[in-house]
Every structure is written in C-alpha cells, then in structure tokens.
C-alpha cells in the first residue's frame, strides 16, 4: 500500500507502525510533520518525510474562544498545501493515517476526496463527567462562558469526525468521551508498550539522581511520574501526602519525575509554579532531604528508576491515561492509583494494585505505607500488574491489531 502518516511531531504514535511496515516491506511510507525529524527515534530509512510550515500566526485581538480554532485552521492549511504538493508530484495514498489533535487533518480530504482516512482520536471535551468540573478546588463558579469556551474547543473535532472514514482511540475511557454517532466509528486499540524494555529486573543496578542521590535495590523508593507536575495529574494530592508518607515510612526516598514549569493540561498556576505552591503548604512538616524532584528523565534512566521503585503512585483526573502507568506496571511496580475512570481500565483494586480517592492525601499515604511495609503483597501486585500489560498492551500485539484495522479501512471493509 501507499500510506501517508500525518502528525505534527512525527512519528508520535506511529513509530512502531512504520517500523513494522518497513520490516514487512512492499509499502510506500510517506509522512508529513511540522517539526524536524528526530533521527534518534530510529525512523526507518524507507520512509519519506516532508515538513510543512504555517505561513502566518494568529490574528491580533481575535476572540479568545476561537483562538485555538484559528491556530488549527492555520496548521490545517499548511498541511493541506504540503499534501497538494505531494499530489502534484504524483503521490496518491491508499490510506491516510492522521492525528487530528493540532488541526493537520482538517483539509486533507479536499486534496484526496476518495482516499479513506483513519484518525487517531485522543479526547473529546465534555462539560460534565470527565475532566471539566472534576476538581472543585480549581474549577469553581463555572459560568456559561466557560461552557461556551469548552464547546468551541471541540469545533475542529466535529469537522474532523465528519471527514474521518474511521477512528482509533487508545482506551475505552477515551473513546467514551466522544458523542454518538461517532463513538460507533471508533476502534479501541492501545499504542502498545515495549515490554522488552519496560520489564522487571531481579537485580537492578544503583541509579544516581540528578541531585547525586543514589538509589539502590531494596531501598524504600516511592515514585511519582508525569510529563509535568500539575493538578490534572494529582501533584497537589501527592505533595500534600508527603508529611504523612514520611511519618509512616521515615526511611523512604520520594522521587517526583516531571517538568517543574508550566502545564500540559489545565490552567497554569496563578502565581509561580504548582510544585512551589503545594510545597509551601507543607513547609516545616516534612524532610526535604528525602524528597527528590528530578525534572524530566531520559528513558535510559526512567526505566531503571521504575525497576527500583518499591511503590509507584499514579493519579489523574478523568482524562487521557499516561503511558507511564503501563510502563510502571510492565516493570512490575506495586501501583497505588486514583479511583478514577481511566485507571479503572487497568488497575483492579486489591488484585493488581490499590485504588484511593483522588482527593485524599491521607488515603494515599495509608495505601503507599501498606505496600512499603508489606513487601509480599507489593510483589504480588507487581507480578499481577505485569501480567495485565502482557495480556492487553504488549506492543507486538497492539501493532498487529492496528495494521489489521488499517487494512480494513483501506479496502473499504469498514467505514465506507
């Protein structure tokens, strides 16, 4: 087949797909993206990559509710122009695989109206039942204007859903965020976890943190990992739990991984950074010498950290589930997770981990303390967690299912 992959930061979710297709051979692989190609990602040499560049920025003083929509229109225009140039050169794909999250997929069907398009759908914003309005501490006094802004945020998604032949979403929870009838045109297949990398180690070597602290096998290491430390991922609950965690586990090393500046989701801290705001709340009630903020870690250090973890904590709003949770499970970590819908999909309380109230630092500290001191139970949870990802999220199985779906969409078996 002739395949076109579109992702603003290619390869994104398509890395393992294009690697598998290149190994199989017989396919023409073409990709569009806005950023330079990161050759450290081991992109197959068989793939042809083309960049597109927006020719303008946002309109000055544009209405704030349509600012994001305009940004996506600008990107969609640039991507469509690059696609048109490919068409002029004679390229006609059999299937377009696109991540529409930044607007790139908006106008591709104007270039190739008869080519099926499979879109990677991450999340549809809802006024109730998901992330919006979930946390009363930071989402109070919602107005009709807030609801209107949320509706406008989905505008580009409606356009993309109308044009998509079929869609794919990584989890059932994320798929459930989309309204009917489009929910009926979403296949749930996860991107997959490389379990040859994310795996337990019977004798993990020591790991030196950026602050020169050395972690060793057998240490009471408690890990908390996110792209950025922010309320969407429960940093407030975790940091507020630190004093009680240290009372229950005075020898523990508490390691928080993630960018300390800005946010990936939700609102920025009104003053300063979220980490500093919540640390100020517990000042004088905890031992900072045993709390370690690493910032972002390279994968070569991230996996060894998980292999040393005695207990891994994962908290999230009802939102997109992080890959890091599945990677921690793959490494055989004993997980304490938030009792929220995305986590329910992989953690069964008392079987392969523990679930606690997202908003309760006390419950979190109690659960972590239990697993730190009951190593037999922690190890049993870790082994069960590993079996869960082996059965449902192994990358080889997930990629095979994705390729099968691509074949069905390309040949018109579904979505036509």
Secondary structure as GFF3:
##gff-version 3
##sequence-region A 1 416
A	DSSP	beta_strand	2	6	.	.	.	ID=ss1
A	DSSP	three_ten_helix	12	14	.	.	.	ID=ss2
A	DSSP	alpha_helix	15	24	.	.	.	ID=ss3
A	DSSP	beta_strand	28	33	.	.	.	ID=ss4
A	DSSP	three_ten_helix	39	41	.	.	.	ID=ss5
A	DSSP	beta_strand	48	51	.	.	.	ID=ss6
A	DSSP	alpha_helix	64	88	.	.	.	ID=ss7
A	DSSP	beta_strand	95	99	.	.	.	ID=ss8
A	DSSP	alpha_helix	108	111	.	.	.	ID=ss9
A	DSSP	beta_strand	116	120	.	.	.	ID=ss10
A	DSSP	alpha_helix	144	153	.	.	.	ID=ss11
A	DSSP	alpha_helix	155	163	.	.	.	ID=ss12
A	DSSP	beta_strand	166	169	.	.	.	ID=ss13
A	DSSP	alpha_helix	172	176	.	.	.	ID=ss14
A	DSSP	three_ten_helix	182	185	.	.	.	ID=ss15
A	DSSP	beta_strand	186	188	.	.	.	ID=ss16
A	DSSP	beta_strand	207	208	.	.	.	ID=ss17
A	DSSP	beta_strand	214	215	.	.	.	ID=ss18
A	DSSP	beta_strand	221	228	.	.	.	ID=ss19
A	DSSP	three_ten_helix	231	233	.	.	.	ID=ss20
A	DSSP	alpha_helix	235	248	.	.	.	ID=ss21
A	DSSP	beta_strand	253	259	.	.	.	ID=ss22
A	DSSP	alpha_helix	274	281	.	.	.	ID=ss23
A	DSSP	three_ten_helix	288	290	.	.	.	ID=ss24
A	DSSP	beta_strand	291	295	.	.	.	ID=ss25
A	DSSP	alpha_helix	299	308	.	.	.	ID=ss26
A	DSSP	beta_strand	311	314	.	.	.	ID=ss27
A	DSSP	alpha_helix	323	330	.	.	.	ID=ss28
A	DSSP	beta_strand	335	338	.	.	.	ID=ss29
A	DSSP	alpha_helix	341	344	.	.	.	ID=ss30
A	DSSP	beta_strand	354	356	.	.	.	ID=ss31
A	DSSP	alpha_helix	361	373	.	.	.	ID=ss32
A	DSSP	alpha_helix	375	392	.	.	.	ID=ss33
A	DSSP	alpha_helix	395	410	.	.	.	ID=ss34
###
